[in-house]
Amino acid sequence: MLNIFLSSFVLVLLAELGDKTHLYTFNIGLHASKKIALFAISFSVFFVMALGALLGQSLYYFFNLKFIQYSIASLFLLVGILFLFNKDLVEKHFKSSNSFLGIFLGFSLAEMGDKSQLVVFALSAKYKNFFVVWLGASLAELMVNAFSLWFGQLLRKKIKLNFAFISGILFLLFSCFSFYKIIQEVVRG
């Protein structure tokens, strides 16, 4: 059982390093309350990892992976543009009491069909042990994203910059990277 836990933990940890949700969490750390953000991300991680472990392949019968990828890339593009041109919107969104829901939904959408979720599905199918795979994967995902959130919070305290502008640029980069990956898959056929 320890072997299953460690496999899940290490593979998801490696899959998540430098991933778009990791960067998304860093961006949240620049703006949001640490407690609300950590709670929303934790809730989302447990939800998304459970979804991956429980539903696995059946997700592809209900959702077209390309549609999810295009939607996420488009959402990142829209958010990037809004953040660049409307600083008040950024502050209002991340400082509001409803930011839990925004962070939860944004993180969950970004994680749908992601590498780490696919790793969870594969390990769950291989080992037939939902709980241990889910626990290892969730703890790895939380560890990476808690660090990213902490780093975003630290940077916010140490450096006084226009974080709405930085966030806008980051979201535009996420969008470009997402569209690039989609185009790359289409070209490969």
N, C-alpha and C positions, 0 to 999 in steps of 0.2 A: 504494500500500500504506500509506503514511503517512496518507492520508485515511481509510482504513478504521480504522486504529489510533486516530487522534484522535477519530473519530466514536464508536467503542466506549468510549473512555476518558471523553470528556466526557458522553455520554448516561448512562452508568452512574454516574458521579460525581454528576451532578445528581439522578438517580433515587434514589440512596442517602442523600443528605443528609437528616437528620431521620427516616430510616426506622426501623422497629422493630428491625432487626438492628444498626443504628448505635447505638441506645439500649441494646440488649442487650449490645453490646460495651463500652459505657461502664460498665454494671452489672458486667460481668465484671472490668473494671479496678479496681473498688472492692474486690474480694475476692481474685482469683486471682494467682498468680505471673505476672509479665509475660512471662517466657520461654515458659512452658507455654501461656499464653493466646494469645500471638502465633503460636506454632507451630500450635496447634489451629485458630485462625481462618484462618491462611494455608492450611493443608491443606484446610479446609472451603471456602474461597473458590475455590481451584483446582478442587476436586471439583465444586462446585455450578455454577460457570461452565462447566465442561466438559460437565456434564450438560445444561445449558440449550442450549449450542451444538450438541451432538451429537444430542440427542433431540428437542428442540424440540416440535413439535406431538404427537409420539407419546407424550409424557408424559401427555397428556390421555386417551389410550386406556387407560392403565394406572391412573391415579389421577384421582379426581374432585376437581377444584379446590376445590369447596365443602367436601368432606370434609377436605382438607388445611387449609383456612382454619379450620373449626370445631375441628379437632384442635389447631392451634397456639393458638387463642384459649383453649381449655379448658386446655391445658398451661400457658399463662401465668397463668391464674386459679389453678390448683392450686399452681404454684410461688410465686405471690404470697402465697397464704394460708399455705403452709408457711414461707416466709421471715418473715412477720409474727409467727408464733406459735412458731417454733422456731429461735432464733438459733444453737444448737449445730449444727443441721443445715446451716445456711449455711456456718459455719466449717468443718465437716467436709467438706462437698462441695467447696468451693473450695480448701481447703488439702491435700486428699488427693493422693496420687500419681496417682490415676485421673482427675483433673480434666480431663486432655486429652480423654478420651473424652466426658465430659459436655459440655464446651465445644464440641467438634466436632459432636456430635449436636444439641445445642441450637441452635447457629448454623446448621447445615445445614437443620434442620427449619424454622427461622424464615425461611430464604431460599428454600425451595421454593415455586415459583409466585409469587414476589415480583416487583415491577416490574423490578428489575435483571435478573433471570433472563429475564423476558419480552423485555426490550430485547435481551439477548444472542441469544435465539432469532431475533428479527426481523432483527437485523443479520447474523447468520450465514446466514439464508435469503436475504437481499438480496444480500450480497456473495459468498456461497459461498466464504468463506475462514475456515475454522474457527480456525486458529492465531492469526491477527492479531486477529480479533474476541475470541477467548478471552483473549489476552494483554492487550489494551487494557482489557477489562472487568475482568479479574482485578486488574490493577495499580490501577485506579481504586477498586475495592472494598477492596483492601488499604490504600490510602492513607487513605480515609475511616475505616476501622475501626481502623487503627493510631493515628490521631489520637485517636479516641474512647477507645481503650484507654489511651493515654498520659494523656489528661485524667482518666480515672477513677483511674489510679494517682496522679497529681499531687494530686487532691482527697483521696484516702485519706491521703496523707502530710501534707497541710497542715491538714486539719480532722479533729478527733476527734469523730465522730458515730456513732450506731448505724446502721451501714451495712446490717445485716440488715433493719432497719425500712425504710430508704430503698429497698432492693432490693425488698422486699415491695410497697411502694407503687408502685414503677415497674412491676413485673410486673402488678399489678392494673390499672394504667393501660393497659399494653400490651393486656391482655385486654379491657378496656372498649372501647378504640379498635378492636381487631380485630372484636369483636362488632358494634360500631357500623357498621363498614364492610360487614360481611356483611349486616346488616339493611338498610342503605342500598341495597345491590345488589338485595336481594329486593324492596324497595318499588318500585324503578325498573323491575323486571321484566325 
